[in-house]
Amino acid sequence: MTTQAEISTKSKAKFSFSLGKNHKLLIGYVTLLMLPFVAAQILDMDFKGWYVSLLSLINILAMMAFFIQFPLSSRIKQLPLFANIDWSMNQHKQIGKWLGIIFLLHPMLILAPRFFVSFDDGVISLIKTLTAPQMLTAIIAWVLLILWVLLSIYKDKLPMRYETWRLTHLLGFVAITILATLHITSVGRHGQFQDQFNLVWWGLCGFSLLMVTYNYLLKPTRLKHQPFTLKEVTKVSCCDWQVTVEKQQGDDFYFEAGQFVWLNTSSSVHGVNEHPFSIASCQNDLPKISFIIRELGDYTNNLDRLTLGQQVYIDGPYGSMSLNDSMQAKGITLIAGGVGIGPMLSLLRGLVSNRETRPVRLIYGNNSLEQMVLLDEIQKLTQQMPHFKLQLVCQQLVCQKVSEQYKIYAGVVDKQCIENNIDLTQADRWAVYLCGPKPMIVAVKHSLKVLHIPNSNIHYERLSF
């Protein structure tokens, strides 16, 4: 028999609503985005008609979004809104594409009413706009912005080193920021009639440039006094390396299993030579920190050229993925694709140090068995965690004997593979951690949705910067 109290409890559970971490960040972002618009209303600016008012609203929001792009990419742990680097960088990339579209259409939307009245008037207005001396900064900023957005979208297809792209990306958008601010405070309708509003725009411009100064000058200067020493560079598969560094005397370095850092192994702490890598070790391994790095580009293809004993610099840790996310879970499944095994190793080692007794599953996928790393260590975890099981997944199988020895699941990490490694009777209390290539993350998230794993129980980092 169901009591009234039980009915009330079920009703509350059904209609309860709580904001997730990403929803809170989105609300904070939108609130920040609206500040210049609120300032425009306080200053009681006259935008003369509904079309101009709508266009001014779009332009104000777009410019504010443009300025927020700087703190989104500045890795500021002290500010909660920008501390989740994975969320911040994802927003940075997605919003950047939309800004490219909005600013591409910006001059067309301004001149559109003239063309609707008369095509000849529209052409005359266009010629006057393009030849007006005060429009030079706007034209340069507009062309640079479109080019730099396209460079960002297609950077992986360009014959350009990652470090070169980062430097041009930085310098280009600094120039665009200054030119755009000059334009909106001298020509733009929402700036030229209000000196107070111009102060808002120059304040935002100054803050953006301050973010650049902090990230590329002030922070590196601090890191220079907190160096690490390179202790190990060992090839652990046909295409993966294990790199280990050790903290020198000085401040303690604390991180949580599953987090990542920006590693700089160049001779200078300044510049754009740092790269993001997930930590593969756990807190108990300190003062040593290890990474699993796959050969995927100019930098990672030359790891064997590093010199043992050299100083390296670490900015971090970053990342919101943590074992704290699964404290209430009945079981844990870790899913790693390729180099995504790095943070999963960190989580596994953290679970071992916590003497984990809950069911723990690791699904580890690669193209071939030769790409798997540290299998001996992973398989020995069954001696330390009695409820741990390993499931290897390979697209290319060497032979039937090897496949049976390692109990390899042939193919990719699909719905059936995941279903075999989750207790679906407790799906709403099961935690899942993901790390791997973007296509894998998308496919696995879809499978988890089909298996009714709540989004709040799925934790992952994209690590695509």
N, C-alpha and C positions, 0 to 999 in steps of 0.2 A: 504494500500500500504506500502511495506517495503522499508525504505530509506537505502541509502548506509551506513549511520552512524549506523543504527540498525544492518545491516549485519556485519559491522566491529566489533561491540560490541559483537554480538553473536559468531563471529569467535574467538575473543580473549578469551571469556569465555570458548569456547569449547577446545581450545588448550592451555589454561593457565595451568601452573604447579607450584605447591607450595609444599614444603617439610613439612610433618607433624612433630610433636615433636619426635616421635619414629624414623623417618627416619634420622633426624638430629643427634640423639643420636647414631644411628647405624654407620653413617658416621664418627662421632668422635671416636667411638670404633675401627673401621677398621683402621683409621689413626694412632691411638695409637699402634695398633697391628703391624703395618708395621715398626715401628721405629728401632727395632734391625736388620731387614733385610736391611734397608737403611744404618745402621751403617756398616753392613758386606760389602756392596757395596763400601762404602767410604774407608774402610780399604783394598779394593781390594784383598779379600781373594780368594784363588784358591781352588775350590771344586772338581777339577779333574773329569770331565765327566758329562754327562747330568743326569745320575741316582743319583749320589752323590749330584749334585746341587739341584735336585728336592727333595731328601730326606732331605737335609740340610734346604731347604726352609720350608718344612713341620715341621721339628723339631724346627726351630727358631720361627715360628708362634705359634706352640703349646706351647712352653715354655713361650712366651710372654703372650699368653692367660691364661696360668696357673698363672702367676704373677698378671695379671689384676683381677683374681678372688678375690683377697683380697680387693682392693678398691671397687669392685662391691658389696661386702657384708658388707662394713664398715659404711654405713649410713653417708656419708660425704655431708652435705648440702651445704658446701662452694664451692664445685667443681661441676659445672653444669652437667658434664658428668655422675656423680655418685649421683646426688641429687634426681633423680626420682627412689625411692627405689623399686617401683613395677616393673618397667622396668629392673632395675639393678638385682634384685633377680631372675627374670624370665630368664634373660641372664645367670646369674650365674649357675642356675640349668641345663639349656639346654646345655651350653658350657661345663659344668662339665662332662656330659654324653659323649660328643664327645671326650673330652680329655682322658677319660677312654679308649675309643676305640683306639685312636691314640697311646697312650703310651703302650697299650696292644700289638699292632702290631709293636711297635718300634724295639725291638730286632730281630723280624722275618724279617722285611724289611732290616735291616742292614746285616743279614746273608744270605738273599735270593740269592744274586749273587753267593756266594760260592757253594750253593746247586745246582744252575743251571749249574755250571761248572762241579762239581762232587759231588755226594752224600757223598762220603767218606771225601772229603775236607770240606764239610759243617758240618759233624759230628765232625771232628777234631776241626774246628773253634768254634763250639758250646761248646765243652768240655773245650777248652782253655779259652773261654770267661767266663764260669761259675766258673772256678777254679783260674782265675787271681786275685791276691790280690787287685789290683786297681779297680776291678769291684764290690767289696763288697758293696760299698755305692749305686751303681746303682741297684744291685739286691734287696737290702733292700727297697730302694725307690720305685722300680717297684712293688714289692709285696704289700707294704703298700698302694700305690696309688690305685691298683685294688681293694683291700679289702675296702678301705675307700670310693671309688666311689660306690661300691655295697651297703655299709652301708647307704650312702646318698639316693640312689634310693629306697631302701626298708625299710627306717627308720620307716614308719608308720605301717609296719607289724611286727616289732621287739618288743619283750617284754622289752622295755627300756624306761625309763622316758625321756621326751623331754630335760630336763636340762642335763641329763647324756650324751645323744647323742650329744648335742651341745658342751660339754666339750671335749669329745673324738674326735669329728670332728675338733675342733680347734687345739688341741694338735697334732693330727695325721698329719694334713696338714702343721703345722709349722715344724715338723720333716721331712716330705717329701720335703718341700721347701729347707731346708738346705742340705739334702742329695743329692737332684737333682742338686743343684748348685755346690756342690763339684764334682759331676760326670761330668757335662758339662764343667767345667773349668779345669779339670785334664785329662779327657779321651775323652770327646766329640770333634769331628773333628772341629766344629765351635768355639771352645774355646781354645784348647791346643796350637794353632799356633800363637795366637795373644794376648799378654798381655792386650792390650787396650780393646779387646772384652771381656776378662775375667772381666775387671772392669765394663763393662756394665751389665754383668750377676750378679755380686755381688752387684752392685748398685740397680738393680731390686729386688734382694733378700732382701737387707736391707730395701728398701721401703715397701715391703710386710710385713716384720716383724714390721716396724714402724706403719703400719695400724692396726696390732693386738694390739700393745702397746697403740695406740690412743684409740681404741674402748673399750679395757678392763681395761685400767689403767687411762689414762689422762681424757677421757670423764667422767667416773664414779666419779672421784675426783671432777670435776667441778659440776656434778649433786648433789653431797653430800651437797653442800652449797646452793642448790635450792630445798629444799624438799616440798612435798605436805602433806596434812593431810587427812586421810581417814574419810569421813563424813557419808557415807551411803552404806549399803549392803542389798539390798531388793530383794526378789524373785518376779519376775513380770510375770512369766508363770510357767508351769510345769517343764521347763528345762532351764529357762533364769533368769539371775540376773541383777539388775541395781546397778552398783558400782559408787559412786560419791566421788570425791576428791576435795580438796580446796587448792588453792595456798596460801602458807604462805607469810609473809612479804618479800618483795624483788623485784626482777626484774619482769616486766610484762610478761605474757605469751600470745602470740598471735597465733591464728590458724584460718584456713578457714574451713567453713562447708564442710564436706566430707573427712577431713584428719584423720590420725591415729597417735598413739604414741606407744612407748614401755614402758609398765608399770612394775615396780619392787616393789613388796610388801614384799620382804624378809627383814631380819634384816640388810643385808649388801648391799651396793650399788655396790660392785664389784662382779664379778662372771658371771654366765650365767643364772640368775634367772628372767630376764625380758621377757615379752610376748607382742606381738603386738595386740592392740585392737583399733577398730575404735571409734572415738569420736561421741557420740550421741547428745550432747548438741550443742549450738551455742555460738557465741562470746558474746552475750548479757547476757549469764548465768554466765560469769566469775565474781568472781575468782573460781567458781565451774565448774568442768568438769565431765560429766557423760559418762558411757559406758554401753552398753548392751552386756552381756557375756553369752554364752551358755555353758552348761556342756558338754564338749567334751573330757576331758582328766584328767590326774592326778591333775593338778593345778586347772582347772576350776571346778572340782568336789568337791573341798574343800574351796570354797569361803566363806562359812559360818563360817570358822575358823578364818577369819580375825578379827582384833580387831579395833573397832571404835576409832579414835583418834591417831592411830599409824602413823608414818611417812612412806610415800611412795615416790618413785622417778619416774620421767617421762622424757624420752628421746624423743624429738620431738618438733613440729609436723613434720610428713612426709606425702608424698602422693601428687600426682598431680591433683587429682579430686577436682574440685572447681566450684562454681556457676559462676565464671568468664568465664567458658567454654561455657555457654549458654546465654551470654549477648545479642546476636543478634537473639536468637531463637524465633520463634512464639509461641511455647508451650514447656512444659517439662513433660516427663514421667519418673518416678522413679520406678525401678523394684528391689525388695528385695526378697531374698530367705533365709528363716531361720534367722540366726543371722545377715545376711546382712542388716537387718532393722536398725542397728546402724547408719551407715553413712547416710542412707536415712532419718532418723529422724533429724540428724544434718542439712542436706540440707533443709528439710521441715521447720525446725525452723528458719533457715537462710532466707528462702523465706518469711516466715511470718514477720520477723523483717524488711525485705526490702519492706513490703507492696506490695507483688507481685499481679499483676492484670492479668497476662497471664494465659491461661489454664494450670493447673498442675494436673497430674494424678499419683497416687501411686498404683502400683500392688504389693501386699504383699502376698507371697506364703509360706505355711508351710504344713507339713503332716496333721495336725489337728488344729482345732480352739483353743484348749487348749494351743498351742504353740505360739499363737499371743500375742504380748506385747503392752501395753499402747493404746488399741483400743479406749478407751474413749477420750483420748487426741487427737488422730489422727482424730476421727470423728468430734470433735469440731472445727477442722481447717476450716471447711466449713463456719463457722461464721466469720473467719478472712481473708479467701481467697475465695471469692464468686465463683471462677471458679475452685475450687479444687474438685476432685472426688477420692474416694477410691474403689479399687477393691481387695477383698480378694480371695485367691486361696487356696483350700484345696484338698488333695488327699483323705482324709478320712472324710466323712460327718457324723455328729452325727444323725441328723434327718432333715426331709424336712422343718419343721417349723423354725429351727435355720438357715438353709441354706437360706430360703427366707428372714428372718429378716436381715441378714447381706449381702444378695445378693452375696452369695459365688459362685465363678466359680469353678465347680468341675473338678479336674484333676491337670494338671501342667500348668506352664506359657508357653503356646504354641503360635503359630502364630495367631490363632483366638483371644486369650485373649489379645495379644498385639495390634492387629488390632482394637479391640474395644476401645482402650485407646490412640489412636494416630489419629490425623487428617491427613489422607493419602494425602489429597489434598495439604498439606504443608509439605510433608515428608522430603524434602530437607532443611527445616528450623525448624525441630523439634529436640530437644535435648533429649537424653536418657541416664540415669545414671543406672548402674548395680552394684549390690554387692550380692554375695551369693556363694554357692558351685561351684567348677570348672565345673562339668557336666552341671549345670544350666546356667552358663555363656556361655559355648560353644553352648548350644542349643538355648539360647535367641539370641546370636549374629548371628546364622544362620537364625533364623526367621526374624531378623531385616534386614539382607541382602536381603532376599526374598521380604520384604516389601519396599526395595529400600531406606532404611535409610542410608545415607552416613557414612562411617567409622569415618570421622572427627566429626560426631555428636554423637558418642557413647563413653561414658566415664565410666571407671570401674577400680576397684582395685581387684587384685586376693587375696591378704592377705593370701597367702599360703607360709610360710617360714619354 
